[in-house]
Amino acid sequence: MIVLPAIALVLSVWTAPADAAPARAVPSVCRSEVGAFRYTLNDDLRGRILEPSVYGTILAELGPVAEACRLGQDAQAGRLLRALKRRWRYQ
C-alpha cells in the first residue's frame, strides 16, 4: 500500500519533453497588412495627399476586408486587400 502513493506522485510530476524547435508563426494579412495599409491611408490624409472624401471611400471599401478578417478568412482578406490596393494604386 505504501508503493501506490509513491508511484502516483512520480507520475504526476513527470511532464512531456518540449519540442526542439517551435513552429514559427507566419504573420497574417489581418494582423499586419491591413494595419499597415490603414496607417498609410492616415498618413496620406495628414499629408494632404488624399482628399477626405477619397479617404472615406477607401475606408468604406475596407469593410469586406475587415469582415473576412472577423470570420477568420485570412486568404480571402488578402485577395480583397490586394484588389483594393490595385484599384486605388497603392502597391
C-alpha positions in Angstrom: 0.0 0.0 0.0 2.9 2.4 0.6 4.2 1.9 -3.0 1.0 3.1 -4.8 1.0 6.7 -3.5 4.7 7.0 -4.4 4.1 5.8 -7.9 1.2 8.3 -8.3 3.4 11.1 -7.0 6.1 10.3 -9.6 3.5 10.1 -12.4 2.0 13.5 -11.5 5.4 15.2 -11.6 6.6 13.9 -15.0 6.0 16.2 -17.9 6.4 15.7 -21.7 9.6 17.0 -23.2 9.3 20.3 -25.1 9.6 20.4 -28.9 13.1 21.0 -30.1 12.1 24.0 -32.4 8.6 25.6 -32.0 6.8 26.3 -35.3 7.3 29.9 -36.4 4.1 31.7 -36.9 3.6 33.5 -40.3 2.2 37.0 -39.9 -1.4 37.1 -41.2 -2.8 39.6 -43.6 -5.3 40.7 -40.9 -2.7 41.3 -38.3 0.0 43.0 -40.4 -1.0 44.2 -43.8 -4.4 45.7 -43.0 -3.0 47.7 -40.2 -0.1 48.9 -42.3 -2.5 50.0 -45.1 -4.7 51.9 -42.6 -1.5 53.6 -41.3 -0.5 54.6 -44.8 -4.0 56.0 -45.5 -4.0 58.0 -42.3 -0.5 59.3 -43.1 -1.6 60.3 -46.6 -4.7 62.1 -45.2 -2.5 64.0 -42.7 -0.1 64.9 -45.5 -3.0 66.1 -47.7 -2.1 63.5 -50.4 -5.7 62.2 -50.1 -8.9 64.2 -50.1 -11.1 63.4 -47.1 -13.9 62.1 -49.4 -11.5 59.7 -51.1 -10.2 58.6 -47.7 -13.8 57.9 -46.6 -14.5 55.9 -49.7 -11.4 53.7 -49.3 -12.2 53.1 -45.6 -15.7 52.0 -46.6 -14.2 49.6 -49.2 -12.1 48.1 -46.4 -15.3 46.9 -44.8 -15.3 43.5 -46.7 -11.7 43.0 -45.8 -12.4 43.6 -42.1 -15.4 41.2 -42.3 -13.2 38.5 -43.9 -10.7 39.0 -41.0 -13.5 38.8 -38.4 -14.6 35.5 -39.9 -11.0 34.1 -39.9 -10.7 34.1 -43.7 -7.2 35.4 -44.0 -6.7 34.3 -47.6 -9.9 36.0 -48.7 -9.0 39.1 -46.8 -5.6 39.1 -48.6 -7.2 38.8 -52.0 -9.7 41.6 -51.2 -6.9 43.9 -49.8 -4.7 43.3 -52.9 -7.6 44.2 -55.2 -8.4 47.3 -53.2 -4.8 48.4 -53.3 -4.6 47.8 -57.0 -7.8 49.8 -57.6 -6.5 52.8 -55.7 -2.9 52.4 -56.9 -1.4 51.5 -53.5 1.2 48.9 -54.3 
